[in-house]
Amino acid sequence: MAEMFMFGVAALVVLIIIAILVASARSARYHESSEQVDDRTLMDYGTPQKSLYTSTKVFTLHHHIDITDENDEIVYTSRSKFFTLHDRTDIWRADGSHVAHISRKFFTLHERHFVEMADGKRFELSNELFHIIKDITNIEGLGWVLRGNILQMNFVLEDTDGSPIALYGQKLFSLHDKYCVDIFKPQYEEEVVAILVTLQHMIRDRAASSSNSSSSSSSSSSSAS
């Protein structure tokens, strides 16, 4: 009986996980450069003026992100310095000119990243705590807000009036860390790109932190037993 009960619990957990993955896949707004924008995006936010795409190179010492346009041409590139506590990252245009420098505040309860644009504009991304599924990140210095849903892997960037600036979507199943961003206000394109790169770093850091916490808990349980 005990074995049957445990089998039933395990099967239920598997079904719940599958349901969550299916719901996430259906809710995701990610689209390839060769695909049309999702109908829900058109209905909720209108037609984007431009779309960009990222693909993070794997197995490199430096965290490298190429950002391409609808024609799969590289328009921006970002690279992070290897083994730095502050996760220092720089973004360049395709012609080699500098766009932005990004760094992370290491010792803080909030997830906080600093962005300095090449034109001197500065702003900070500060993640609000105690949101389990919904993510709210304030863009201090611009007055914008980044609202996201971790399960659906969608994040919308809103201006001070609550109007959409850009919509970020993450590809659910991929060996590469892939995103698309639909831009509704192209005058803010470079800020949108800087926030996109920072968002990827924040999600990656959170996943690494969660993995380390799980490993520590497993090690503690093993030692106790």
Residue frames as a rotation matrix with the C-alpha (Angstrom) as fourth column:
MET 1
0.561 0.828 0.000 0.00
0.828 -0.561 0.000 0.00
0.000 0.000 -1.000 0.00
ALA 2
0.441 -0.474 -0.762 2.79
0.181 -0.785 0.593 2.40
-0.879 -0.399 -0.260 0.90
GLU 3
-0.639 -0.719 0.274 4.50
0.371 0.023 0.928 1.72
-0.673 0.695 0.252 -2.42
MET 4
-0.178 0.673 0.718 1.27
0.971 0.000 0.240 2.33
0.161 0.740 -0.653 -4.32
PHE 5
0.742 0.453 -0.493 0.74
0.578 -0.806 0.129 5.59
-0.339 -0.381 -0.860 -2.45
MET 6
0.009 -0.841 -0.541 4.27
0.066 -0.539 0.839 6.80
-0.998 -0.043 0.051 -3.22
PHE 7
-0.686 -0.206 0.698 3.83
0.657 0.237 0.716 5.82
-0.313 0.949 -0.027 -6.87
GLY 8
0.282 0.897 0.340 0.58
0.952 -0.306 0.018 7.78
0.120 0.319 -0.940 -7.01
VAL 9
0.654 -0.114 -0.747 2.21
0.272 -0.887 0.374 10.87
-0.706 -0.448 -0.549 -5.47
ALA 10
-0.433 -0.900 -0.054 5.13
0.184 -0.147 0.972 10.67
-0.882 0.411 0.229 -7.91
ALA 11
-0.469 0.339 0.815 2.75
0.883 0.196 0.426 10.33
-0.015 0.920 -0.391 -10.87
LEU 12
0.636 0.754 -0.165 0.76
0.763 -0.647 -0.017 13.34
-0.120 -0.115 -0.986 -9.65
VAL 13
0.280 -0.636 -0.719 3.92
0.096 -0.727 0.680 15.45
-0.955 -0.259 -0.143 -9.36
VAL 14
-0.709 -0.548 0.445 4.94
0.441 0.148 0.885 14.48
-0.551 0.824 0.137 -12.90
LEU 15
-0.050 0.791 0.609 1.50
0.988 -0.050 0.146 15.43
0.146 0.609 -0.779 -14.23
ILE 16
0.735 0.289 -0.614 1.63
0.469 -0.870 0.153 18.79
-0.490 -0.400 -0.775 -12.47
ILE 17
-0.187 -0.899 -0.397 5.08
0.068 -0.415 0.907 19.52
-0.980 0.142 0.139 -13.92
ILE 18
-0.679 -0.010 0.734 3.90
0.708 0.255 0.659 18.56
-0.194 0.967 -0.166 -17.42
ALA 19
0.388 0.909 0.152 0.82
0.922 -0.386 -0.038 20.79
0.024 0.155 -0.988 -17.04
ILE 20
0.529 -0.270 -0.804 2.98
0.197 -0.883 0.426 23.73
-0.825 -0.384 -0.414 -15.97
LEU 21
-0.570 -0.821 0.045 5.35
0.180 -0.071 0.981 23.23
-0.802 0.567 0.188 -18.92
VAL 22
-0.409 0.505 0.760 2.47
0.912 0.188 0.365 22.98
0.041 0.843 -0.537 -21.39
ALA 23
0.669 0.688 -0.282 0.83
0.715 -0.699 -0.009 26.11
-0.203 -0.196 -0.959 -19.96
SER 24
0.169 -0.710 -0.684 4.15
0.081 -0.682 0.727 27.96
-0.982 -0.178 -0.058 -20.12
ALA 25
-0.726 -0.465 0.506 4.70
0.484 0.177 0.857 26.94
-0.488 0.867 0.097 -23.73
ARG 26
-0.019 0.819 0.573 1.22
0.983 -0.089 0.161 28.13
0.183 0.566 -0.804 -24.71
SER 27
0.792 0.381 -0.478 1.63
0.527 -0.821 0.219 31.43
-0.309 -0.425 -0.851 -22.87
ALA 28
-0.148 -0.958 -0.246 5.13
0.575 -0.286 0.767 32.24
-0.805 -0.028 0.593 -24.14
ARG 29
0.801 0.408 -0.437 5.42
-0.037 -0.696 -0.718 35.20
-0.597 0.591 -0.542 -26.52
TYR 30
-0.236 -0.968 -0.088 8.76
-0.247 -0.028 0.968 34.14
-0.940 0.251 -0.233 -27.98
HIS 31
0.882 0.405 0.242 8.93
0.111 0.320 -0.941 33.98
-0.459 0.856 0.237 -31.77
GLU 32
-0.066 -0.916 0.397 11.75
0.762 0.211 0.612 33.38
-0.644 0.342 0.684 -34.23
SER 33
-0.537 -0.226 -0.813 12.81
-0.206 -0.899 0.386 36.03
-0.818 0.374 0.437 -36.74
SER 34
-0.978 0.157 -0.135 11.07
-0.090 0.267 0.960 34.03
0.187 0.951 -0.247 -39.47
GLU 35
-0.459 0.844 -0.279 7.78
0.875 0.484 0.024 33.91
0.155 -0.233 -0.960 -37.53
GLN 36
-0.070 0.559 0.826 4.97
0.150 -0.813 0.563 36.39
0.986 0.163 -0.027 -37.12
VAL 37
-0.843 -0.121 0.524 4.39
-0.445 -0.390 -0.806 38.19
0.302 -0.913 0.275 -33.83
ASP 38
-0.809 0.543 -0.225 1.96
0.587 0.727 -0.356 36.34
-0.030 -0.420 -0.907 -31.57
ASP 39
-0.230 0.827 0.513 -1.69
0.435 -0.385 0.814 37.39
0.871 0.410 -0.271 -32.02
ARG 40
0.533 0.424 -0.732 -1.98
0.832 -0.108 0.544 38.00
0.151 -0.899 -0.411 -28.28
THR 41
-0.422 -0.753 -0.505 0.87
0.749 -0.603 0.274 40.49
-0.511 -0.262 0.819 -28.47
LEU 42
-0.817 0.172 0.550 -0.90
0.348 -0.614 0.709 42.36
0.460 0.770 0.442 -31.27
MET 43
0.189 0.982 -0.017 -4.13
0.521 -0.086 0.849 42.39
0.832 -0.170 -0.528 -29.27
ASP 44
0.525 0.017 -0.851 -2.53
0.847 -0.112 0.520 43.42
-0.086 -0.994 -0.074 -25.95
TYR 45
0.047 -0.686 -0.726 0.14
0.460 -0.631 0.625 45.87
-0.887 -0.364 0.286 -27.11
GLY 46
0.761 0.235 -0.604 -0.26
-0.384 -0.587 -0.713 46.57
-0.522 0.775 -0.357 -30.82
THR 47
0.890 -0.429 0.156 2.21
0.379 0.505 -0.775 46.09
0.254 0.749 0.612 -33.65
PRO 48
0.425 -0.805 -0.415 5.90
0.441 -0.216 0.871 46.36
-0.791 -0.553 0.263 -32.64
GLN 49
0.810 -0.204 -0.550 8.06
-0.504 -0.723 -0.473 48.75
-0.301 0.660 -0.688 -34.63
LYS 50
0.064 -0.864 -0.500 11.02
-0.780 0.269 -0.564 46.39
0.622 0.426 -0.657 -34.51
SER 51
0.972 0.156 0.174 12.03
-0.231 0.756 0.613 42.98
-0.036 -0.636 0.771 -33.15
LEU 52
0.025 -0.997 -0.071 15.44
-0.900 0.008 -0.437 41.83
0.436 0.075 -0.897 -31.95
TYR 53
0.907 0.247 -0.340 16.70
-0.150 0.947 0.285 38.38
0.392 -0.208 0.896 -31.00
THR 54
0.157 -0.888 0.432 19.45
-0.988 -0.146 0.058 36.99
0.011 -0.436 -0.900 -28.78
SER 55
0.859 -0.038 -0.511 21.39
0.018 0.999 -0.045 33.77
0.512 0.030 0.858 -28.61
THR 56
0.598 -0.649 0.470 23.87
-0.759 -0.269 0.593 33.20
-0.258 -0.711 -0.654 -25.81
LYS 57
0.210 -0.616 -0.760 26.96
-0.548 0.569 -0.613 31.31
0.810 0.545 -0.218 -26.83
VAL 58
0.955 0.125 0.269 27.56
-0.293 0.549 0.783 28.25
-0.050 -0.827 0.561 -24.66
PHE 59
0.691 -0.722 0.035 30.85
0.688 0.672 0.274 26.80
-0.221 -0.166 0.961 -23.47
THR 60
0.241 -0.650 0.721 32.71
0.346 -0.636 -0.689 30.13
0.907 0.416 0.072 -23.51
LEU 61
-0.461 -0.494 -0.737 34.77
0.867 -0.075 -0.492 31.63
0.188 -0.866 0.463 -20.69
HIS 62
-0.958 0.180 -0.223 33.07
-0.126 -0.963 -0.238 34.97
-0.257 -0.200 0.946 -21.30
HIS 63
-0.151 0.974 0.167 29.29
0.584 0.224 -0.780 35.29
-0.797 -0.020 -0.603 -21.19
HIS 64
-0.932 -0.283 -0.226 28.70
-0.045 -0.530 0.847 36.28
-0.359 0.800 0.481 -24.83
ILE 65
0.027 0.985 0.170 25.36
0.510 0.133 -0.850 37.43
-0.859 0.109 -0.499 -26.26
ASP 66
-0.962 -0.191 0.196 24.76
0.260 -0.413 0.873 38.27
-0.085 0.890 0.447 -29.92
ILE 67
-0.119 0.939 -0.322 21.69
0.204 -0.294 -0.934 40.40
-0.972 -0.177 -0.157 -30.63
THR 68
-0.883 -0.205 0.421 20.34
0.413 0.085 0.907 40.14
-0.222 0.975 0.009 -34.17
ASP 69
-0.544 0.715 -0.439 17.60
-0.686 -0.681 -0.258 41.79
-0.483 0.160 0.861 -36.23
GLU 70
0.453 0.854 0.258 14.82
-0.488 0.479 -0.730 40.29
-0.747 0.204 0.633 -38.35
ASN 71
0.755 -0.241 -0.610 17.38
-0.562 0.242 -0.791 39.46
0.339 0.940 0.047 -41.04
ASP 72
0.904 -0.393 -0.167 19.58
0.423 0.769 0.480 37.56
-0.061 -0.505 0.861 -38.57
GLU 73
0.201 -0.840 0.504 22.26
0.314 -0.432 -0.846 40.26
0.928 0.328 0.177 -38.86
ILE 74
-0.001 -0.281 -0.960 24.21
0.999 0.033 -0.011 41.06
0.035 -0.959 0.281 -35.66
VAL 75
0.418 0.204 0.885 23.40
0.283 -0.955 0.086 44.59
0.863 0.215 -0.457 -34.50
TYR 76
0.441 -0.326 0.837 24.71
-0.839 -0.482 0.254 44.40
0.320 -0.814 -0.485 -30.91
THR 77
0.210 -0.423 -0.882 27.10
0.253 0.894 -0.369 42.17
0.944 -0.146 0.295 -28.97
SER 78
0.622 -0.066 0.780 27.65
-0.719 -0.442 0.536 41.89
0.310 -0.894 -0.322 -25.23
ARG 79
0.139 -0.627 -0.767 30.49
0.241 0.772 -0.588 40.24
0.960 -0.103 0.259 -23.34
SER 80
0.933 0.156 0.325 31.08
-0.282 -0.249 0.927 39.78
0.226 -0.956 -0.188 -19.63
LYS 81
-0.066 -0.987 0.144 34.41
-0.851 -0.019 -0.524 39.67
0.521 -0.157 -0.839 -17.86
PHE 82
0.267 0.104 -0.958 35.30
0.060 0.990 0.125 36.23
0.962 -0.090 0.258 -16.60
PHE 83
0.063 -0.197 -0.978 35.23
0.901 0.432 -0.029 35.55
0.429 -0.880 0.204 -12.84
THR 84
-0.815 -0.228 0.532 34.17
-0.015 -0.910 -0.414 38.95
0.579 -0.346 0.739 -11.47
LEU 85
-0.724 0.547 -0.420 31.94
0.613 0.232 -0.755 39.38
-0.316 -0.804 -0.503 -8.42
HIS 86
-0.363 0.564 -0.742 30.27
-0.140 -0.820 -0.555 42.40
-0.921 -0.097 0.377 -10.01
ASP 87
0.045 0.463 0.885 29.45
0.750 0.570 -0.336 40.66
-0.660 0.679 -0.321 -13.31
ARG 88
-0.134 -0.180 -0.975 30.88
-0.265 -0.941 0.210 43.48
-0.955 0.286 0.078 -15.44
THR 89
-0.004 0.286 0.958 29.39
0.829 0.537 -0.157 43.47
-0.559 0.794 -0.240 -18.93
ASP 90
-0.496 -0.152 -0.855 29.78
-0.260 -0.913 0.313 45.73
-0.828 0.378 0.413 -21.96
ILE 91
0.378 0.680 0.629 27.56
0.596 0.342 -0.727 46.12
-0.709 0.649 -0.276 -25.02
TRP 92
-0.635 -0.584 -0.505 28.80
-0.088 -0.594 0.799 47.23
-0.767 0.552 0.326 -28.45
ARG 93
0.547 0.696 -0.466 27.13
-0.556 -0.115 -0.823 48.02
-0.626 0.709 0.324 -31.75
ALA 94
0.811 -0.187 0.554 28.05
0.456 0.795 -0.401 46.00
-0.365 0.578 0.730 -34.81
ASP 95
0.728 -0.554 0.403 30.46
0.106 -0.490 -0.865 48.75
0.677 0.673 -0.298 -35.89
GLY 96
-0.089 -0.814 -0.574 32.40
0.758 0.319 -0.570 48.40
0.647 -0.486 0.588 -32.62
SER 97
-0.469 -0.033 0.883 31.13
-0.312 -0.928 -0.201 51.57
0.826 -0.370 0.425 -30.93
HIS 98
-0.931 -0.002 -0.366 30.27
0.326 0.449 -0.832 51.29
0.166 -0.893 -0.417 -27.24
VAL 99
-0.150 0.963 0.222 26.63
0.120 -0.205 0.971 51.27
0.981 0.172 -0.084 -26.09
ALA 100
0.621 0.462 0.633 26.54
-0.586 -0.262 0.767 50.52
0.520 -0.847 0.108 -22.36
HIS 101
-0.628 -0.735 -0.256 28.38
-0.259 0.507 -0.822 49.17
0.734 -0.450 -0.509 -19.34
ILE 102
0.533 0.845 0.031 26.51
-0.427 0.237 0.873 46.96
0.731 -0.478 0.487 -16.84
SER 103
-0.691 -0.711 -0.130 27.59
-0.235 0.392 -0.890 45.90
0.684 -0.584 -0.438 -13.36
ARG 104
0.328 0.789 -0.519 25.97
0.263 0.451 0.853 44.11
0.907 -0.416 -0.060 -10.44
LYS 105
-0.010 -0.247 0.969 25.87
-0.892 -0.437 -0.120 45.15
0.453 -0.865 -0.216 -6.80
PHE 106
-0.443 -0.294 -0.847 27.14
-0.142 0.956 -0.257 42.03
0.885 0.006 -0.466 -5.05
PHE 107
-0.829 0.093 -0.551 26.24
0.546 0.347 -0.763 42.44
0.120 -0.933 -0.338 -1.37
THR 108
-0.740 0.665 0.098 22.54
-0.670 -0.742 -0.021 43.37
0.059 -0.081 0.995 -1.37
LEU 109
-0.517 0.653 0.554 19.20
0.011 0.652 -0.758 41.81
-0.856 -0.386 -0.345 -0.45
HIS 110
0.623 0.720 -0.306 17.74
-0.262 -0.176 -0.949 43.08
-0.737 0.671 0.080 -3.71
GLU 111
0.097 -0.532 0.841 18.89
0.911 0.388 0.140 42.01
-0.401 0.753 0.522 -7.15
ARG 112
0.747 0.129 -0.652 20.44
0.032 -0.987 -0.159 45.30
-0.664 0.098 -0.741 -8.22
HIS 113
0.031 -0.713 0.700 22.28
0.962 0.211 0.172 46.07
-0.271 0.668 0.693 -11.45
PHE 114
0.203 -0.083 -0.976 23.73
0.017 -0.996 0.088 49.38
-0.979 -0.034 -0.201 -12.61
VAL 115
0.294 -0.062 0.954 23.66
0.937 0.213 -0.275 50.50
-0.186 0.975 0.121 -16.25
GLU 116
0.057 -0.317 -0.947 25.69
-0.013 -0.948 0.317 53.37
-0.998 -0.006 -0.058 -17.69
MET 117
0.777 0.293 0.558 24.93
0.542 0.141 -0.829 54.25
-0.322 0.946 -0.049 -21.30
ALA 118
-0.143 -0.903 0.406 27.62
0.990 -0.123 0.074 55.60
-0.017 0.412 0.911 -23.61
ASP 119
-0.015 0.203 0.979 25.86
0.401 -0.896 0.192 58.98
0.916 0.395 -0.068 -23.70
GLY 120
-0.825 -0.415 0.383 26.20
-0.173 -0.459 -0.871 59.29
0.537 -0.786 0.307 -19.91
LYS 121
0.151 0.945 0.289 22.66
-0.788 -0.061 0.613 58.28
0.597 -0.320 0.735 -18.99
ARG 122
-0.881 -0.456 -0.127 22.58
-0.263 0.693 -0.671 56.08
0.394 -0.557 -0.731 -15.88
PHE 123
0.207 0.937 0.281 19.89
-0.871 0.046 0.489 53.91
0.445 -0.346 0.826 -14.34
GLU 124
-0.802 -0.432 0.413 19.50
-0.590 0.680 -0.435 50.93
-0.093 -0.593 -0.800 -11.99
LEU 125
-0.010 0.770 -0.638 17.45
-0.405 0.580 0.707 47.75
0.914 0.265 0.306 -12.10
SER 126
-0.807 -0.188 0.559 16.21
-0.588 0.170 -0.791 46.79
0.054 -0.967 -0.248 -8.66
ASN 127
-0.460 0.628 -0.628 14.10
0.028 0.717 0.697 43.66
0.887 0.303 -0.348 -8.21
GLU 128
-0.018 0.555 0.832 11.30
-0.932 -0.311 0.188 43.75
0.363 -0.771 0.522 -5.65
LEU 129
-0.925 -0.380 0.008 11.38
-0.343 0.826 -0.448 40.92
0.163 -0.417 -0.894 -3.13
PHE 130
-0.691 0.605 0.395 8.71
-0.120 0.442 -0.889 38.46
-0.712 -0.662 -0.233 -2.03
HIS 131
0.275 0.731 -0.625 7.17
-0.905 -0.023 -0.425 37.89
-0.325 0.682 0.655 -5.48
ILE 132
-0.043 -0.300 0.953 7.15
-0.176 0.941 0.288 34.14
-0.983 -0.156 -0.093 -6.07
ILE 133
0.097 0.153 0.983 5.82
0.849 0.503 -0.162 33.95
-0.519 0.851 -0.081 -9.63
LYS 134
0.856 0.240 0.459 5.33
0.455 -0.772 -0.445 37.55
0.247 0.589 -0.769 -10.68
ASP 135
-0.177 -0.950 -0.256 8.49
0.969 -0.214 0.124 39.61
-0.172 -0.226 0.959 -11.06
ILE 136
0.909 0.365 0.202 8.57
0.394 -0.910 -0.127 43.40
0.137 0.195 -0.971 -10.65
THR 137
-0.102 -0.985 -0.141 11.79
0.972 -0.129 0.197 45.23
-0.212 -0.117 0.970 -11.41
ASN 138
0.819 0.355 -0.451 11.97
0.326 -0.934 -0.144 48.99
-0.473 -0.029 -0.881 -11.01
ILE 139
0.142 -0.753 0.642 14.13
0.917 -0.144 -0.372 50.96
0.373 0.642 0.670 -13.45
GLU 140
0.590 0.042 -0.806 15.38
0.583 -0.712 0.390 53.69
-0.558 -0.701 -0.445 -11.14
GLY 141
-0.489 -0.730 -0.477 16.59
0.172 -0.616 0.768 56.75
-0.855 0.294 0.427 -13.00
LEU 142
-0.969 0.239 0.058 14.12
0.029 -0.121 0.992 56.27
0.244 0.963 0.110 -15.85
GLY 143
-0.531 0.813 0.239 10.93
-0.723 -0.289 -0.627 55.69
-0.441 -0.506 0.741 -13.89
TRP 144
-0.100 0.459 -0.883 10.12
-0.781 0.514 0.356 52.58
0.617 0.725 0.306 -15.92
VAL 145
0.029 0.164 0.986 8.93
-0.784 0.615 -0.079 49.23
-0.619 -0.771 0.147 -14.62
LEU 146
-0.550 -0.216 -0.806 9.71
-0.672 0.688 0.275 45.73
0.495 0.693 -0.524 -15.87
ARG 147
0.075 0.672 0.736 6.87
-0.876 0.398 -0.274 43.32
-0.477 -0.624 0.618 -15.09
GLY 148
-0.485 -0.367 -0.794 7.36
-0.754 0.636 0.167 39.63
0.443 0.679 -0.585 -15.68
ASN 149
0.665 0.616 0.422 6.03
-0.727 0.664 0.176 36.16
-0.172 -0.423 0.890 -15.21
ILE 150
-0.325 -0.913 0.248 8.71
-0.825 0.402 0.396 33.55
-0.462 -0.076 -0.884 -14.55
LEU 151
-0.184 0.311 0.932 6.48
0.119 0.949 -0.293 30.59
-0.976 0.057 -0.212 -15.51
GLN 152
0.780 0.557 0.285 5.35
0.365 -0.036 -0.930 32.18
-0.508 0.830 -0.231 -18.76
MET 153
-0.182 -0.975 0.128 8.79
0.789 -0.067 0.610 33.67
-0.587 0.212 0.782 -19.43
ASN 154
0.158 0.275 0.948 7.30
0.775 -0.630 0.053 36.97
0.612 0.726 -0.313 -20.60
PHE 155
-0.222 -0.277 -0.935 8.39
0.805 -0.594 -0.015 40.41
-0.551 -0.756 0.354 -19.42
VAL 156
0.420 0.407 0.811 6.87
0.787 -0.608 -0.103 43.75
0.451 0.682 -0.576 -20.43
LEU 157
-0.635 -0.660 -0.401 8.75
0.758 -0.632 -0.158 47.05
-0.150 -0.405 0.902 -20.04
GLU 158
0.431 0.869 0.243 6.45
0.869 -0.472 0.148 49.98
0.244 0.148 -0.959 -19.26
ASP 159
-0.496 -0.558 0.665 7.16
0.377 -0.828 -0.414 53.72
0.782 0.045 0.621 -19.21
THR 160
-0.997 0.035 -0.073 6.03
0.050 -0.440 -0.897 56.19
-0.064 -0.897 0.437 -16.54
ASP 161
-0.411 0.902 -0.130 2.52
-0.911 -0.412 0.016 56.25
-0.039 0.125 0.991 -18.04
GLY 162
-0.094 0.341 0.935 2.22
-0.329 0.876 -0.353 52.47
-0.940 -0.341 0.030 -18.06
SER 163
0.752 0.310 -0.582 2.54
-0.630 0.079 -0.772 52.32
-0.193 0.947 0.255 -21.85
PRO 164
0.733 -0.479 0.483 4.52
0.391 0.878 0.277 49.38
-0.557 -0.014 0.831 -23.29
ILE 165
0.333 -0.740 -0.584 8.04
-0.792 -0.555 0.253 50.13
-0.512 0.379 -0.771 -24.48
ALA 166
-0.379 -0.488 -0.786 9.04
-0.794 0.607 0.006 46.54
0.474 0.627 -0.618 -25.23
LEU 167
0.724 0.556 0.409 7.95
-0.674 0.698 0.244 42.95
-0.150 -0.452 0.879 -24.67
TYR 168
-0.401 -0.910 -0.104 10.59
-0.912 0.407 -0.050 40.32
0.088 0.075 -0.993 -23.86
GLY 169
0.777 0.627 0.057 9.94
-0.629 0.776 0.043 36.64
-0.017 -0.069 0.997 -24.50
GLN 170
-0.299 -0.895 0.331 12.19
-0.863 0.401 0.307 33.69
-0.407 -0.194 -0.893 -23.60
LYS 171
0.034 0.242 -0.970 12.30
-0.701 0.697 0.149 30.46
0.712 0.675 0.193 -25.60
LEU 172
0.642 0.369 0.672 11.19
-0.764 0.382 0.520 27.63
-0.065 -0.847 0.527 -23.35
PHE 173
0.725 -0.375 0.578 13.11
0.207 0.919 0.336 24.65
-0.657 -0.124 0.744 -24.76
SER 174
0.865 -0.502 0.002 16.53
-0.172 -0.300 -0.938 25.49
0.471 0.811 -0.346 -26.16
LEU 175
0.423 -0.818 -0.391 20.18
0.892 0.453 0.018 24.55
0.162 -0.356 0.920 -25.62
HIS 176
-0.674 -0.590 0.444 20.96
0.527 -0.806 -0.271 28.23
0.518 0.052 0.854 -26.03
ASP 177
-0.341 0.532 -0.775 19.52
0.676 -0.434 -0.595 30.96
-0.654 -0.727 -0.212 -23.82
LYS 178
-0.775 0.053 0.630 17.31
0.569 -0.375 0.732 32.59
0.275 0.926 0.261 -26.46
TYR 179
-0.236 0.691 -0.683 15.10
0.476 -0.531 -0.701 35.67
-0.847 -0.491 -0.204 -26.23
CYS 180
-0.370 0.134 0.919 13.18
0.787 -0.480 0.387 37.91
0.493 0.867 0.072 -28.56
VAL 181
-0.470 0.253 -0.846 12.18
0.516 -0.698 -0.495 41.48
-0.716 -0.670 0.198 -27.81
ASP 182
-0.014 0.570 0.821 9.39
0.936 -0.281 0.211 43.32
0.352 0.772 -0.530 -29.60
ILE 183
-0.737 -0.393 -0.550 10.02
0.567 -0.803 -0.186 47.06
-0.369 -0.449 0.814 -29.44
PHE 184
0.264 0.929 0.261 7.08
0.964 -0.242 -0.113 49.48
-0.042 0.282 -0.959 -29.53
LYS 185
0.967 -0.045 -0.249 9.06
-0.027 -0.997 0.075 52.69
-0.252 -0.065 -0.966 -28.92
PRO 186
0.647 -0.733 0.210 12.20
0.706 0.472 -0.528 52.48
0.287 0.490 0.823 -31.09
GLN 187
0.497 -0.473 0.728 13.61
-0.286 -0.881 -0.377 55.73
0.819 -0.021 -0.573 -29.71
TYR 188
0.463 -0.303 0.833 14.53
-0.868 0.037 0.495 53.72
-0.181 -0.952 -0.246 -26.61
GLU 189
0.809 -0.057 -0.585 16.11
-0.255 0.863 -0.436 50.82
0.530 0.502 0.684 -28.50
GLU 190
-0.153 -0.970 -0.188 19.53
-0.160 0.212 -0.964 50.96
0.975 -0.117 -0.187 -26.85
GLU 191
-0.459 0.088 0.884 18.06
-0.886 -0.120 -0.448 51.20
0.067 -0.989 0.133 -23.34
VAL 192
0.658 0.751 0.056 15.80
-0.749 0.660 -0.050 48.25
-0.074 -0.009 0.997 -24.24
VAL 193
0.519 -0.556 -0.649 18.85
-0.124 0.702 -0.701 46.26
0.845 0.445 0.296 -25.36
ALA 194
-0.533 -0.753 0.385 20.76
-0.469 -0.116 -0.876 47.10
0.704 -0.648 -0.291 -22.16
ILE 195
-0.106 0.594 0.798 17.79
-0.967 0.125 -0.221 46.00
-0.230 -0.795 0.561 -20.06
LEU 196
0.792 0.371 -0.485 17.47
-0.527 0.817 -0.236 42.81
0.309 0.442 0.842 -22.13
VAL 197
0.012 -0.883 -0.469 21.09
-0.100 0.466 -0.879 41.85
0.995 0.058 -0.083 -21.44
THR 198
-0.665 -0.232 0.710 20.70
-0.674 -0.221 -0.705 42.71
0.320 -0.947 -0.009 -17.75
LEU 199
0.341 0.887 0.311 17.49
-0.936 0.351 0.024 40.67
-0.088 -0.299 0.950 -17.55
GLN 200
0.645 -0.155 -0.748 19.28
-0.228 0.895 -0.382 37.62
0.730 0.417 0.542 -18.94
HIS 201
-0.479 -0.878 -0.024 22.03
-0.157 0.112 -0.981 38.01
0.864 -0.466 -0.191 -16.34
MET 202
-0.422 0.378 0.824 19.49
-0.904 -0.242 -0.353 38.37
0.066 -0.894 0.444 -13.53
ILE 203
0.686 0.722 -0.089 17.62
-0.722 0.691 0.039 35.22
0.090 0.037 0.995 -14.53
ARG 204
0.357 -0.649 -0.671 20.88
-0.042 0.707 -0.706 33.30
0.933 0.280 0.226 -14.97
ASP 205
-0.646 -0.628 0.433 22.14
-0.417 -0.185 -0.890 34.43
0.640 -0.755 -0.142 -11.56
ARG 206
-0.018 0.736 0.677 18.86
-0.997 0.036 -0.066 33.49
-0.072 -0.676 0.733 -9.92
ALA 207
0.801 0.293 -0.521 18.97
-0.411 0.903 -0.124 30.02
0.434 0.314 0.844 -11.47
ALA 208
-0.077 -0.922 -0.380 22.57
0.009 0.381 -0.925 29.54
0.997 -0.075 -0.021 -10.31
SER 209
-0.618 -0.110 0.779 21.69
-0.711 -0.346 -0.613 30.72
0.337 -0.932 0.135 -6.80
SER 210
0.428 0.859 0.279 18.72
-0.903 0.416 0.103 28.33
-0.028 -0.296 0.955 -6.65
SER 211
0.646 -0.256 -0.719 20.89
-0.137 0.888 -0.439 25.46
0.751 0.382 0.539 -7.85
ASN 212
-0.461 -0.884 0.077 23.56
-0.171 0.003 -0.985 26.22
0.871 -0.467 -0.152 -5.25
SER 213
-0.321 0.434 0.842 20.93
-0.944 -0.214 -0.250 26.40
0.072 -0.875 0.478 -2.49
SER 214
0.743 0.637 -0.207 19.53
-0.638 0.767 0.068 23.02
0.202 0.081 0.976 -3.53
SER 215
0.282 -0.744 -0.606 22.99
0.029 0.638 -0.770 21.49
0.959 0.199 0.201 -3.57
SER 216
-0.635 -0.522 0.570 23.75
-0.493 -0.295 -0.818 22.90
0.595 -0.801 -0.070 -0.11
SER 217
0.116 0.784 0.609 20.48
-0.992 0.122 0.033 21.55
-0.048 -0.608 0.792 1.26
SER 218
0.802 0.160 -0.576 21.19
-0.316 0.932 -0.181 18.11
0.507 0.327 0.797 -0.19
SER 219
-0.151 -0.954 -0.260 24.69
-0.010 0.265 -0.964 18.09
0.989 -0.143 -0.050 1.27
SER 220
-0.548 0.001 0.836 23.38
-0.785 -0.345 -0.514 19.13
0.288 -0.938 0.190 4.69
SER 221
0.544 0.819 0.182 20.73
-0.838 0.524 0.149 16.40
0.026 -0.233 0.972 4.62
SER 222
0.600 -0.388 -0.700 23.32
-0.050 0.854 -0.517 13.79
0.799 0.345 0.493 3.65
SER 223
-0.500 -0.841 0.208 25.67
-0.224 -0.107 -0.969 14.88
0.837 -0.531 -0.135 6.45
ALA 224
-0.243 0.491 0.837 22.87
-0.966 -0.203 -0.161 14.81
0.090 -0.847 0.523 9.01
SER 225
0.801 0.591 -0.092 21.90
-0.588 0.806 0.068 11.29
0.115 0.000 0.993 8.07
